[in-house]
Amino acid sequence: MTTKELLYIEDALGHEKYFQTRCKEAVSQLQDPELKSTVEELAKKHGKIFQSFYGLL
């Protein structure tokens, strides 16, 4: 991999980790069960994307 590609993956990892963290924070504050479930699914999705990018390294 080129340096530029590695930097892209590093940025993508940071973004996905941030999104996952923010979703988890939101879940802890939500009261609506349906909305809470949706945001939990988003957190899982971002976790899977993070793992996909991490697997490239």
C-alpha positions as a printed Julia matrix, in Angstrom:
57×3 Matrix{Float64}:
   0.0    0.0    0.0
   1.09   3.5   -0.67
   1.52   6.1    2.04
  -1.54   7.94   0.73
  -3.67   4.79   0.94
  -2.51   4.13   4.5
  -3.37   7.7    5.48
  -6.83   7.26   3.97
  -7.4    4.08   5.98
  -6.16   5.79   9.13
  -8.63   8.65   8.58
 -11.44   6.22   7.83
 -10.7    4.26  11.01
 -10.83   7.45  13.05
 -14.12   8.51  11.5
 -15.78   5.15  12.03
 -14.59   4.96  15.63
 -15.93   8.48  16.22
 -19.33   7.62  14.69
 -19.55   4.43  16.74
 -18.7    6.29  19.95
 -21.23   9.05  19.25
 -23.96   6.5   18.52
 -23.25   4.67  21.78
 -23.41   7.96  23.68
 -26.72   8.8   22.02
 -28.17   5.38  22.88
 -27.49   5.96  26.57
 -29.51   9.18  26.43
 -32.45   8.1   24.28
 -35.81   7.16  25.77
 -37.74   6.08  22.66
 -37.22   2.31  22.24
 -37.57   2.35  18.45
 -35.11   5.21  18.01
 -32.75   3.63  20.53
 -32.81   0.37  18.57
 -32.11   2.19  15.3
 -29.12   4.02  16.77
 -27.82   0.78  18.3
 -27.91  -0.75  14.82
 -25.98   2.24  13.48
 -23.34   1.74  16.17
 -23.01  -1.92  15.15
 -22.78  -0.94  11.48
 -19.98   1.52  12.18
 -18.21  -1.14  14.27
 -18.36  -3.55  11.33
 -17.06  -0.91   8.94
 -14.23  -0.15  11.39
 -13.31  -3.84  11.46
 -13.36  -3.99   7.65
 -10.94  -1.09   7.37
  -8.79  -2.5   10.17
  -8.63  -5.8    8.32
  -6.92  -4.03   5.43
  -3.89  -3.3    7.59
